Amino acid sequence: MATGNADADEAVLNMLQRYEVLMMEDLITGRPDFSWSQLFLAVDRLSRKNLIALRRIGLSYQLLSTNQEWIHDQAHQHEEPVFHH
């Protein structure tokens, strides 16, 4: 079953590489070749390894790679306020 785990982990990482940010529902519908539980466990494993990050959005979760989260946070820290006259 370890191969199935690696396949599910790889599927999650591949989708994040392609789309950068995903909602959990999009991951599940985008990978019908895996069960909900396989994808949920893959997300759990990857987040515990700090390879992906989860953000709660309403009743769902947004997934992003930890590198994307760092880039996103850095961009917001350096934003200058824009004033319109």
Rosetta blueprint (number, residue, H / E / L):
1 M L
2 A H
3 T H
4 G H
5 N H
6 A H
7 D H
8 A H
9 D H
10 E H
11 A H
12 V H
13 L H
14 N H
15 M H
16 L H
17 Q H
18 R H
19 Y H
20 E L
21 V E
22 L E
23 M E
24 M H
25 E H
26 D H
27 L H
28 I H
29 T H
30 G H
31 R L
32 P L
33 D L
34 F L
35 S L
36 W H
37 S H
38 Q H
39 L H
40 F H
41 L H
42 A H
43 V H
44 D H
45 R H
46 L H
47 S H
48 R H
49 K L
50 N L
51 L L
52 I E
53 A E
54 L E
55 R E
56 R E
57 I E
58 G L
59 L L
60 S E
61 Y E
62 Q E
63 L E
64 L E
65 S E
66 T H
67 N H
68 Q H
69 E H
70 W H
71 I H
72 H H
73 D H
74 Q H
75 A H
76 H H
77 Q H
78 H L
79 E L
80 E L
81 P L
82 V L
83 F L
84 H L
85 H L
